[in-house]
Amino acid sequence: MPIKVKSPGRKAQSIFRAGLDYLARILNHVDTWLEELFGAVALLFETSWERGL
């Protein structure tokens, strides 16, 4: 997401702050991301018999 620019041409936040906010958003949702990742990996290792095919 691009950093907004205020009227005198100054950025609304620093690149450091934008990166810190981005990392915080990722870390706040890591539990959901891990559940989805583990579910996807489990699907890869399921046999056709376990899926009922």
PyMOL Python script that loads the backbone (N, CA, C, O; Angstrom):
from pymol import cmd

cmd.read_pdbstr("""\
ATOM      1  N   MET A   1       0.844  -1.164   0.000  1.00  0.00           N
ATOM      2  CA  MET A   1       0.000   0.000   0.000  1.00  0.00           C
ATOM      3  C   MET A   1       0.898   1.239   0.000  1.00  0.00           C
ATOM      4  O   MET A   1       1.785   1.359   0.846  1.00  0.00           O
ATOM      5  N   PRO A   2       0.680   2.141  -0.923  1.00  0.00           N
ATOM      6  CA  PRO A   2       1.532   3.335  -0.984  1.00  0.00           C
ATOM      7  C   PRO A   2       1.303   4.260   0.220  1.00  0.00           C
ATOM      8  O   PRO A   2       0.209   4.322   0.781  1.00  0.00           O
ATOM      9  N   ILE A   3       2.355   4.966   0.591  1.00  0.00           N
ATOM     10  CA  ILE A   3       2.273   5.930   1.699  1.00  0.00           C
ATOM     11  C   ILE A   3       1.649   7.216   1.174  1.00  0.00           C
ATOM     12  O   ILE A   3       2.056   7.735   0.135  1.00  0.00           O
ATOM     13  N   LYS A   4       0.656   7.729   1.902  1.00  0.00           N
ATOM     14  CA  LYS A   4      -0.019   8.960   1.494  1.00  0.00           C
ATOM     15  C   LYS A   4       0.914  10.149   1.664  1.00  0.00           C
ATOM     16  O   LYS A   4       1.786  10.155   2.533  1.00  0.00           O
ATOM     17  N   VAL A   5       0.714  11.157   0.815  1.00  0.00           N
ATOM     18  CA  VAL A   5       1.515  12.378   0.869  1.00  0.00           C
ATOM     19  C   VAL A   5       0.619  13.511   1.342  1.00  0.00           C
ATOM     20  O   VAL A   5      -0.477  13.710   0.819  1.00  0.00           O
ATOM     21  N   LYS A   6       1.099  14.259   2.347  1.00  0.00           N
ATOM     22  CA  LYS A   6       0.349  15.409   2.863  1.00  0.00           C
ATOM     23  C   LYS A   6       0.505  16.599   1.922  1.00  0.00           C
ATOM     24  O   LYS A   6       1.286  16.558   0.971  1.00  0.00           O
ATOM     25  N   SER A   7      -0.240  17.644   2.199  1.00  0.00           N
ATOM     26  CA  SER A   7      -0.271  18.802   1.295  1.00  0.00           C
ATOM     27  C   SER A   7       1.085  19.472   1.044  1.00  0.00           C
ATOM     28  O   SER A   7       1.331  19.856  -0.100  1.00  0.00           O
ATOM     29  N   PRO A   8       1.984  19.641   2.025  1.00  0.00           N
ATOM     30  CA  PRO A   8       3.263  20.276   1.690  1.00  0.00           C
ATOM     31  C   PRO A   8       4.257  19.346   1.001  1.00  0.00           C
ATOM     32  O   PRO A   8       5.403  19.733   0.775  1.00  0.00           O
ATOM     33  N   GLY A   9       3.837  18.124   0.663  1.00  0.00           N
ATOM     34  CA  GLY A   9       4.719  17.196  -0.016  1.00  0.00           C
ATOM     35  C   GLY A   9       5.421  16.224   0.914  1.00  0.00           C
ATOM     36  O   GLY A   9       6.202  15.386   0.464  1.00  0.00           O
ATOM     37  N   ARG A  10       5.146  16.331   2.218  1.00  0.00           N
ATOM     38  CA  ARG A  10       5.753  15.443   3.197  1.00  0.00           C
ATOM     39  C   ARG A  10       4.925  14.170   3.324  1.00  0.00           C
ATOM     40  O   ARG A  10       3.696  14.226   3.284  1.00  0.00           O
ATOM     41  N   LYS A  11       5.579  13.031   3.476  1.00  0.00           N
ATOM     42  CA  LYS A  11       4.858  11.766   3.605  1.00  0.00           C
ATOM     43  C   LYS A  11       4.146  11.709   4.955  1.00  0.00           C
ATOM     44  O   LYS A  11       4.636  12.243   5.951  1.00  0.00           O
ATOM     45  N   ALA A  12       2.987  11.055   4.974  1.00  0.00           N
ATOM     46  CA  ALA A  12       2.181  10.976   6.184  1.00  0.00           C
ATOM     47  C   ALA A  12       2.847  10.118   7.258  1.00  0.00           C
ATOM     48  O   ALA A  12       2.615  10.336   8.447  1.00  0.00           O
ATOM     49  N   GLN A  13       3.676   9.141   6.856  1.00  0.00           N
ATOM     50  CA  GLN A  13       4.429   8.326   7.810  1.00  0.00           C
ATOM     51  C   GLN A  13       5.740   7.890   7.176  1.00  0.00           C
ATOM     52  O   GLN A  13       5.884   7.877   5.954  1.00  0.00           O
ATOM     53  N   SER A  14       6.689   7.535   8.027  1.00  0.00           N
ATOM     54  CA  SER A  14       7.997   7.136   7.518  1.00  0.00           C
ATOM     55  C   SER A  14       7.932   5.725   6.948  1.00  0.00           C
ATOM     56  O   SER A  14       7.002   4.967   7.222  1.00  0.00           O
ATOM     57  N   ILE A  15       8.930   5.394   6.156  1.00  0.00           N
ATOM     58  CA  ILE A  15       9.021   4.049   5.596  1.00  0.00           C
ATOM     59  C   ILE A  15       9.194   3.039   6.730  1.00  0.00           C
ATOM     60  O   ILE A  15       8.646   1.939   6.669  1.00  0.00           O
ATOM     61  N   PHE A  16       9.954   3.410   7.768  1.00  0.00           N
ATOM     62  CA  PHE A  16      10.145   2.541   8.915  1.00  0.00           C
ATOM     63  C   PHE A  16       8.808   2.242   9.580  1.00  0.00           C
ATOM     64  O   PHE A  16       8.511   1.087   9.886  1.00  0.00           O
ATOM     65  N   ARG A  17       7.994   3.283   9.807  1.00  0.00           N
ATOM     66  CA  ARG A  17       6.699   3.096  10.459  1.00  0.00           C
ATOM     67  C   ARG A  17       5.763   2.255   9.590  1.00  0.00           C
ATOM     68  O   ARG A  17       5.031   1.411  10.108  1.00  0.00           O
ATOM     69  N   ALA A  18       5.781   2.476   8.293  1.00  0.00           N
ATOM     70  CA  ALA A  18       4.936   1.694   7.383  1.00  0.00           C
ATOM     71  C   ALA A  18       5.333   0.217   7.445  1.00  0.00           C
ATOM     72  O   ALA A  18       4.462  -0.652   7.467  1.00  0.00           O
ATOM     73  N   GLY A  19       6.625  -0.075   7.473  1.00  0.00           N
ATOM     74  CA  GLY A  19       7.102  -1.448   7.570  1.00  0.00           C
ATOM     75  C   GLY A  19       6.762  -2.067   8.903  1.00  0.00           C
ATOM     76  O   GLY A  19       6.388  -3.238   8.967  1.00  0.00           O
ATOM     77  N   LEU A  20       6.886  -1.294   9.979  1.00  0.00           N
ATOM     78  CA  LEU A  20       6.548  -1.783  11.310  1.00  0.00           C
ATOM     79  C   LEU A  20       5.053  -2.122  11.399  1.00  0.00           C
ATOM     80  O   LEU A  20       4.682  -3.154  11.957  1.00  0.00           O
ATOM     81  N   ASP A  21       4.208  -1.260  10.854  1.00  0.00           N
ATOM     82  CA  ASP A  21       2.760  -1.526  10.835  1.00  0.00           C
ATOM     83  C   ASP A  21       2.447  -2.777  10.025  1.00  0.00           C
ATOM     84  O   ASP A  21       1.585  -3.568  10.409  1.00  0.00           O
ATOM     85  N   TYR A  22       3.139  -2.957   8.911  1.00  0.00           N
ATOM     86  CA  TYR A  22       2.932  -4.131   8.060  1.00  0.00           C
ATOM     87  C   TYR A  22       3.287  -5.409   8.813  1.00  0.00           C
ATOM     88  O   TYR A  22       2.525  -6.375   8.788  1.00  0.00           O
ATOM     89  N   LEU A  23       4.438  -5.419   9.482  1.00  0.00           N
ATOM     90  CA  LEU A  23       4.841  -6.586  10.267  1.00  0.00           C
ATOM     91  C   LEU A  23       3.865  -6.863  11.407  1.00  0.00           C
ATOM     92  O   LEU A  23       3.575  -8.021  11.705  1.00  0.00           O
ATOM     93  N   ALA A  24       3.365  -5.823  12.037  1.00  0.00           N
ATOM     94  CA  ALA A  24       2.400  -5.992  13.127  1.00  0.00           C
ATOM     95  C   ALA A  24       1.118  -6.638  12.606  1.00  0.00           C
ATOM     96  O   ALA A  24       0.555  -7.512  13.265  1.00  0.00           O
ATOM     97  N   ARG A  25       0.654  -6.218  11.433  1.00  0.00           N
ATOM     98  CA  ARG A  25      -0.550  -6.827  10.842  1.00  0.00           C
ATOM     99  C   ARG A  25      -0.323  -8.305  10.556  1.00  0.00           C
ATOM    100  O   ARG A  25      -1.209  -9.124  10.800  1.00  0.00           O
ATOM    101  N   ILE A  26       0.838  -8.651  10.049  1.00  0.00           N
ATOM    102  CA  ILE A  26       1.151 -10.056   9.760  1.00  0.00           C
ATOM    103  C   ILE A  26       1.176 -10.863  11.057  1.00  0.00           C
ATOM    104  O   ILE A  26       0.571 -11.932  11.133  1.00  0.00           O
ATOM    105  N   LEU A  27       1.865 -10.362  12.069  1.00  0.00           N
ATOM    106  CA  LEU A  27       2.002 -11.091  13.323  1.00  0.00           C
ATOM    107  C   LEU A  27       0.675 -11.209  14.069  1.00  0.00           C
ATOM    108  O   LEU A  27       0.455 -12.190  14.780  1.00  0.00           O
ATOM    109  N   ASN A  28      -0.204 -10.230  13.917  1.00  0.00           N
ATOM    110  CA  ASN A  28      -1.507 -10.292  14.572  1.00  0.00           C
ATOM    111  C   ASN A  28      -2.392 -11.369  13.963  1.00  0.00           C
ATOM    112  O   ASN A  28      -3.319 -11.848  14.617  1.00  0.00           O
ATOM    113  N   HIS A  29      -2.124 -11.753  12.733  1.00  0.00           N
ATOM    114  CA  HIS A  29      -2.961 -12.736  12.053  1.00  0.00           C
ATOM    115  C   HIS A  29      -2.205 -14.027  11.743  1.00  0.00           C
ATOM    116  O   HIS A  29      -2.639 -14.810  10.899  1.00  0.00           O
ATOM    117  N   VAL A  30      -1.083 -14.251  12.415  1.00  0.00           N
ATOM    118  CA  VAL A  30      -0.273 -15.433  12.127  1.00  0.00           C
ATOM    119  C   VAL A  30      -1.014 -16.717  12.504  1.00  0.00           C
ATOM    120  O   VAL A  30      -0.810 -17.747  11.860  1.00  0.00           O
ATOM    121  N   ASP A  31      -1.866 -16.683  13.527  1.00  0.00           N
ATOM    122  CA  ASP A  31      -2.588 -17.897  13.924  1.00  0.00           C
ATOM    123  C   ASP A  31      -3.532 -18.362  12.823  1.00  0.00           C
ATOM    124  O   ASP A  31      -3.614 -19.558  12.542  1.00  0.00           O
ATOM    125  N   THR A  32      -4.243 -17.431  12.200  1.00  0.00           N
ATOM    126  CA  THR A  32      -5.139 -17.776  11.095  1.00  0.00           C
ATOM    127  C   THR A  32      -4.336 -18.299   9.911  1.00  0.00           C
ATOM    128  O   THR A  32      -4.715 -19.285   9.280  1.00  0.00           O
ATOM    129  N   TRP A  33      -3.234 -17.637   9.617  1.00  0.00           N
ATOM    130  CA  TRP A  33      -2.398 -18.033   8.494  1.00  0.00           C
ATOM    131  C   TRP A  33      -1.843 -19.438   8.708  1.00  0.00           C
ATOM    132  O   TRP A  33      -1.807 -20.241   7.776  1.00  0.00           O
ATOM    133  N   LEU A  34      -1.411 -19.735   9.929  1.00  0.00           N
ATOM    134  CA  LEU A  34      -0.855 -21.061  10.214  1.00  0.00           C
ATOM    135  C   LEU A  34      -1.915 -22.145  10.086  1.00  0.00           C
ATOM    136  O   LEU A  34      -1.625 -23.224   9.570  1.00  0.00           O
ATOM    137  N   GLU A  35      -3.140 -21.882  10.546  1.00  0.00           N
ATOM    138  CA  GLU A  35      -4.220 -22.862  10.415  1.00  0.00           C
ATOM    139  C   GLU A  35      -4.485 -23.175   8.945  1.00  0.00           C
ATOM    140  O   GLU A  35      -4.653 -24.336   8.573  1.00  0.00           O
ATOM    141  N   GLU A  36      -4.520 -22.142   8.118  1.00  0.00           N
ATOM    142  CA  GLU A  36      -4.741 -22.349   6.684  1.00  0.00           C
ATOM    143  C   GLU A  36      -3.582 -23.117   6.057  1.00  0.00           C
ATOM    144  O   GLU A  36      -3.798 -23.997   5.224  1.00  0.00           O
ATOM    145  N   LEU A  37      -2.359 -22.790   6.452  1.00  0.00           N
ATOM    146  CA  LEU A  37      -1.182 -23.475   5.924  1.00  0.00           C
ATOM    147  C   LEU A  37      -1.198 -24.956   6.308  1.00  0.00           C
ATOM    148  O   LEU A  37      -0.966 -25.817   5.459  1.00  0.00           O
ATOM    149  N   PHE A  38      -1.468 -25.257   7.573  1.00  0.00           N
ATOM    150  CA  PHE A  38      -1.498 -26.646   8.013  1.00  0.00           C
ATOM    151  C   PHE A  38      -2.611 -27.422   7.327  1.00  0.00           C
ATOM    152  O   PHE A  38      -2.439 -28.597   7.002  1.00  0.00           O
ATOM    153  N   GLY A  39      -3.753 -26.775   7.103  1.00  0.00           N
ATOM    154  CA  GLY A  39      -4.842 -27.429   6.391  1.00  0.00           C
ATOM    155  C   GLY A  39      -4.448 -27.768   4.964  1.00  0.00           C
ATOM    156  O   GLY A  39      -4.765 -28.851   4.472  1.00  0.00           O
ATOM    157  N   ALA A  40      -3.765 -26.857   4.301  1.00  0.00           N
ATOM    158  CA  ALA A  40      -3.337 -27.083   2.926  1.00  0.00           C
ATOM    159  C   ALA A  40      -2.290 -28.195   2.863  1.00  0.00           C
ATOM    160  O   ALA A  40      -2.329 -29.032   1.962  1.00  0.00           O
ATOM    161  N   VAL A  41      -1.360 -28.208   3.808  1.00  0.00           N
ATOM    162  CA  VAL A  41      -0.331 -29.248   3.832  1.00  0.00           C
ATOM    163  C   VAL A  41      -0.975 -30.601   4.116  1.00  0.00           C
ATOM    164  O   VAL A  41      -0.585 -31.609   3.526  1.00  0.00           O
ATOM    165  N   ALA A  42      -1.950 -30.632   5.009  1.00  0.00           N
ATOM    166  CA  ALA A  42      -2.640 -31.893   5.311  1.00  0.00           C
ATOM    167  C   ALA A  42      -3.337 -32.433   4.068  1.00  0.00           C
ATOM    168  O   ALA A  42      -3.340 -33.643   3.841  1.00  0.00           O
ATOM    169  N   LEU A  43      -3.923 -31.561   3.269  1.00  0.00           N
ATOM    170  CA  LEU A  43      -4.567 -32.002   2.031  1.00  0.00           C
ATOM    171  C   LEU A  43      -3.559 -32.616   1.066  1.00  0.00           C
ATOM    172  O   LEU A  43      -3.879 -33.569   0.355  1.00  0.00           O
ATOM    173  N   LEU A  44      -2.359 -32.081   1.040  1.00  0.00           N
ATOM    174  CA  LEU A  44      -1.327 -32.613   0.149  1.00  0.00           C
ATOM    175  C   LEU A  44      -0.933 -34.038   0.521  1.00  0.00           C
ATOM    176  O   LEU A  44      -0.606 -34.839  -0.354  1.00  0.00           O
ATOM    177  N   PHE A  45      -0.963 -34.358   1.815  1.00  0.00           N
ATOM    178  CA  PHE A  45      -0.500 -35.658   2.270  1.00  0.00           C
ATOM    179  C   PHE A  45      -1.629 -36.661   2.487  1.00  0.00           C
ATOM    180  O   PHE A  45      -1.376 -37.806   2.862  1.00  0.00           O
ATOM    181  N   GLU A  46      -2.869 -36.240   2.255  1.00  0.00           N
ATOM    182  CA  GLU A  46      -3.991 -37.179   2.354  1.00  0.00           C
ATOM    183  C   GLU A  46      -3.953 -38.154   1.200  1.00  0.00           C
ATOM    184  O   GLU A  46      -3.614 -37.779   0.078  1.00  0.00           O
ATOM    185  N   THR A  47      -4.295 -39.398   1.462  1.00  0.00           N
ATOM    186  CA  THR A  47      -4.378 -40.374   0.374  1.00  0.00           C
ATOM    187  C   THR A  47      -5.780 -40.332  -0.200  1.00  0.00           C
ATOM    188  O   THR A  47      -6.693 -39.810   0.440  1.00  0.00           O
ATOM    189  N   SER A  48      -5.965 -40.862  -1.370  1.00  0.00           N
ATOM    190  CA  SER A  48      -7.295 -40.872  -1.990  1.00  0.00           C
ATOM    191  C   SER A  48      -8.263 -41.696  -1.162  1.00  0.00           C
ATOM    192  O   SER A  48      -9.460 -41.410  -1.157  1.00  0.00           O
ATOM    193  N   TRP A  49      -7.771 -42.725  -0.451  1.00  0.00           N
ATOM    194  CA  TRP A  49      -8.630 -43.544   0.398  1.00  0.00           C
ATOM    195  C   TRP A  49      -9.184 -42.718   1.568  1.00  0.00           C
ATOM    196  O   TRP A  49     -10.351 -42.860   1.933  1.00  0.00           O
ATOM    197  N   GLU A  50      -8.345 -41.858   2.150  1.00  0.00           N
ATOM    198  CA  GLU A  50      -8.783 -41.021   3.269  1.00  0.00           C
ATOM    199  C   GLU A  50      -9.821 -40.004   2.831  1.00  0.00           C
ATOM    200  O   GLU A  50     -10.687 -39.618   3.616  1.00  0.00           O
ATOM    201  N   ARG A  51      -9.737 -39.569   1.579  1.00  0.00           N
ATOM    202  CA  ARG A  51     -10.715 -38.588   1.059  1.00  0.00           C
ATOM    203  C   ARG A  51     -11.999 -39.266   0.629  1.00  0.00           C
ATOM    204  O   ARG A  51     -12.974 -38.579   0.325  1.00  0.00           O
ATOM    205  N   GLY A  52     -12.037 -40.587   0.591  1.00  0.00           N
ATOM    206  CA  GLY A  52     -13.236 -41.301   0.209  1.00  0.00           C
ATOM    207  C   GLY A  52     -13.373 -41.491  -1.302  1.00  0.00           C
ATOM    208  O   GLY A  52     -14.477 -41.703  -1.803  1.00  0.00           O
ATOM    209  N   LEU A  53     -12.276 -41.418  -2.013  1.00  0.00           N
ATOM    210  CA  LEU A  53     -12.316 -41.595  -3.479  1.00  0.00           C
ATOM    211  C   LEU A  53     -12.085 -43.035  -3.855  1.00  0.00           C
ATOM    212  O   LEU A  53     -12.084 -43.371  -5.039  1.00  0.00           O
TER     213      LEU A  53
END
""", "prot")
cmd.dss("prot")
cmd.show_as("cartoon", "prot")
cmd.util.cbc("prot")
cmd.orient("prot")
